[in-house]
Amino acid sequence: MSEFLQQVINGLSLGAIYALIALGYTMIYGVLRFINFAHGDVFMVGAYIGFYAFPKLQPLLGDGYGTAVAVLLAAMIGCGLLGVTIERLAYRPLRSRPKLTVLITAIGISLFLEYTGQLPVVFGADYKTFPTLIPETTYTLFGGVSIGSTQILVFVVALALMAALRVVVLRTKIGTAMRAVSMNMNAASLMGININRVISFTFFLGSSLAGAGAVLYAISYPKINPLMGILPGLKAFVAAVLGGIGNIAGATLGGFLIGTAETMTAGYISPSYRDAIVFGILILILILKPSGLLGKGGAEKV
């Protein structure tokens, strides 16, 4: 039982990171009805922003949680601005084009970020070690189950950001506008909603959550490189599909389920199968319930 509980804690910690990334996928899909496959590489850029921000902020703020929060905010703001820039330059001119055109463009943006990041004048292709933002302390719970200070930080930050997102979406004017645009963009425009501003805000919000997830991921697995966003991005996409793409609560649930499934597979079967299990879940959910666990299926008009 203690081993099972330990794997659950590890899985929920990893799942919280996947959930933050998946929220970006699901919000952008909810507004524009396309999958932003460059989202995982925005996540990668967030890790590098945190990597380069730390030596600038640490002398000013010292060691401890103040620096960690500043690094987190720097990554969120940097990724948010990157997401808005990508939307403005690459996606907005194609908004009236077929969705396949935008999808191919998203893949192109993804490859551009990955291979540009490998240039020596940008990030370089070599692995870099992410700095230690907080001292690692392990706390022993009942039955010998342990939890680290990094995992606690991941839980606290992820849950706080999810709660803040819920407040923004449900309790603010821009959140109401986002929900209106996701339901019917043309009707929202006729009602006076600035569509471009709402979409830009959605990209900023989703990309900033990816930046937060990147810092949390990097302090948990402190080796970063320009291709690090591929697998976490794809797994977060699986989480969004599992929960119901376009459903914020579903993306959160899917993230926790995928993280737990991954750690359970590594702990009880073999670490070699952890990726196969995740993508096997994607195949099963597309066959059995394509709308996802919390998604609502519906007929589309031809």
Buried (B, 14 or more C-beta within 10 A) or exposed (E): EEEEBBBBBBBBBBBBBBBBBBBBBBBBBBBBEBBBBBBBBBBBBBBBBBBBBBEEBBEEBEEEEEBBBBBBBBBBBBBBBBBBEBBBEBBBEBBEEEEEEBBEBBEEBBEBBBEEBBEEEBBBEEEBEBBEBBEEEEEEEEEEBBBBBBBBBBBEBBEEBBEEBBEBBEEEEBBBBBBBBBEEBEEBBEEEBBBEEBBBBBBBBBBBBBBBBBBBBBBBBBEBBBBBBBEBBBBBBBBBBBBBBBBBBBBBBBBBBBBBBBBBBBBEEEEEBBBEBBEBBBEEBEEEBEBBBBBEEEEEEE
